[in-house]
Amino acid sequence: MWLASRLCVKQVITTAQFAEAVELQLSRRPSLGTLAVQRGMMTVDQVTAVSAQQSDEPDRAFGELAVDLGFLAREQLARLMFEQSDQAPSLGDILVEIGALTAEELRRETQEARIIANLYEELSRDVCVHC
């Protein structure tokens, strides 16, 4: 997400392209309920119960409801959320897919972002917080 935000600030991509890429990324990641069933953390009946509760409380997230109903522990939810985000395609790949930038531009921008992040990390280590 940081790289895509940086691309917007640099005007390499538009905010509309950024929004489209985020929307596509979210639509392509597996649902928490599906992952929970696949990992044996919840049953299909429990996922159905959470979904039914979510229709009554649309502002509450699936994971929050699953924890509140006692179907998942917070640690399990955290693992599922990490796995969910890990399985989603990268925003960079999606931006290339939708034609917002080329694979070469993505490679170059990613390399530049890594250099900046490394420099920032080095500078942060060198700053004395007690001085």
Helices and strands as residue ranges (DSSP letters): H 2-9, H 15-28, H 32-38, H 44-56, H 62-68, H 74-87, H 91-97, H 103-126
